[in-house]
Amino acid sequence: TFHRVIAKFMIQGGGMTVQGAEKPAKNSVVNEAKLASEKGLKNVRGSLAMARTSEPHSAKAQFFVNVVDNAFLDYPGRDGWGYCVFGKVVEGMETVDAIKDVKTGAGDKPLKPVVITAAAVEGDKAPAKRKAPRKK
């Protein structure tokens, strides 16, 4: 679900149930914002980045989609680390824009659940279908 929505900032999801409980995640990941920045990945509108606490290496399953350019999140950021960009929306920004405009309550939580029902990695292909053998 997208459990945190701030219209002029980002929409955050992953790692939470529809009821608002955090899903267990075994390990956090190393913050690679510096490497991402060196590769030209920036926190611009439509980019996906890892969400984390104030601890730089605390990212687990949560991510956010930047709905505006957020250069202050790029490496080195305000804390010397920044937020690691790992992808971008390549289709469906109108959906992102619809999510950013939902009504929210306490903690920037949408009043109605916003659930991810499908996602894909660009370039992934479905397994090739086997052709039926020709009859002789």
C-alpha positions in Angstrom: 0.0 0.0 0.0 1.0 3.6 -0.3 0.7 4.5 3.4 2.2 8.0 3.3 1.2 10.7 0.8 2.5 14.3 0.7 1.1 16.0 -2.4 4.1 18.4 -3.1 6.8 15.9 -2.0 6.4 12.1 -2.5 4.2 9.0 -2.2 5.6 6.3 0.0 4.8 2.6 -0.1 6.0 -0.9 0.5 6.5 -2.8 3.7 3.1 -2.0 5.2 -0.2 -3.9 5.2 -3.5 -2.2 4.3 -4.3 -2.2 8.0 -1.1 -0.1 8.6 1.0 -2.8 10.2 4.7 -3.0 9.2 5.6 -6.2 7.3 8.6 -8.0 8.7 11.8 -7.5 6.7 14.9 -9.4 7.7 17.8 -7.1 6.7 18.4 -3.5 5.9 20.4 -2.5 2.9 23.5 -0.4 2.6 22.8 3.2 1.5 24.1 3.4 -2.1 23.0 7.0 -2.7 26.6 8.1 -3.5 27.0 5.4 -6.2 23.5 6.2 -7.6 24.4 9.9 -7.8 27.7 9.1 -9.6 25.6 7.2 -12.1 23.4 10.2 -12.6 20.4 9.0 -10.7 18.7 11.9 -8.9 15.6 12.4 -6.8 13.6 14.0 -9.6 9.9 13.8 -10.4 9.0 10.1 -11.2 12.2 8.6 -9.6 11.9 5.8 -7.1 14.1 5.9 -4.0 14.6 3.8 -0.8 12.8 5.1 2.3 14.7 5.0 5.5 14.9 6.4 9.0 17.5 8.9 10.1 19.9 6.0 10.2 21.6 6.0 6.7 21.7 2.2 6.3 18.2 1.5 7.6 16.2 1.0 4.3 14.3 -2.3 4.1 11.2 -2.7 2.1 9.8 0.8 1.9 10.3 3.1 -1.1 8.9 6.4 -2.4 8.1 8.0 -5.7 9.2 11.6 -6.0 6.2 13.7 -7.2 8.4 16.8 -7.6 12.1 17.3 -8.0 13.7 16.8 -4.5 17.4 17.7 -5.0 17.9 18.0 -1.2 17.5 14.2 -1.0 20.4 13.5 -3.4 23.8 12.5 -2.1 25.2 13.9 0.2 21.8 15.3 1.4 21.5 17.1 4.6 22.9 14.2 6.6 25.9 13.3 4.5 24.1 10.3 2.9 21.0 11.2 0.9 18.4 8.8 -0.4 19.3 6.2 -2.9 17.4 6.3 -6.3 17.0 2.9 -7.8 14.4 3.3 -10.5 11.9 5.5 -12.3 8.3 5.4 -13.4 8.3 4.8 -17.1 4.6 4.6 -17.6 1.7 5.7 -15.5 2.7 9.0 -14.0 -1.0 10.0 -14.2 -1.6 7.2 -11.6 1.2 8.7 -9.4 -0.4 12.1 -9.8 -3.8 10.7 -8.8 -2.3 9.1 -5.7 -0.6 12.3 -4.6 -4.0 14.0 -4.6 -5.8 11.6 -2.4 -7.2 12.9 0.9 -5.0 12.1 3.9 -5.4 12.1 7.6 -3.0 11.8 10.5 0.6 10.9 9.6 -0.1 11.7 5.9 -2.0 8.4 5.7 -4.6 8.1 2.9 -8.1 8.0 4.3 -8.9 5.2 1.9 -6.4 2.4 1.1 -4.2 3.0 -2.0 -3.0 -0.5 -3.0 -0.4 -1.5 -5.5 -2.0 -4.2 -7.7 0.7 -4.7 -10.3 4.3 -3.5 -11.1 6.9 -4.6 -13.7 10.5 -4.1 -14.4 11.1 -2.5 -17.9 12.7 -5.0 -20.2 11.4 -8.1 -18.4 9.9 -10.5 -20.8 7.4 -13.3 -20.2 8.8 -16.8 -20.6 8.8 -17.7 -24.3 5.9 -19.9 -25.3 6.9 -23.2 -26.7 5.6 -23.8 -30.2 3.6 -27.0 -30.6 5.6 -29.5 -32.6 4.6 -29.7 -36.3 2.6 -32.7 -37.3 4.3 -34.7 -40.0 
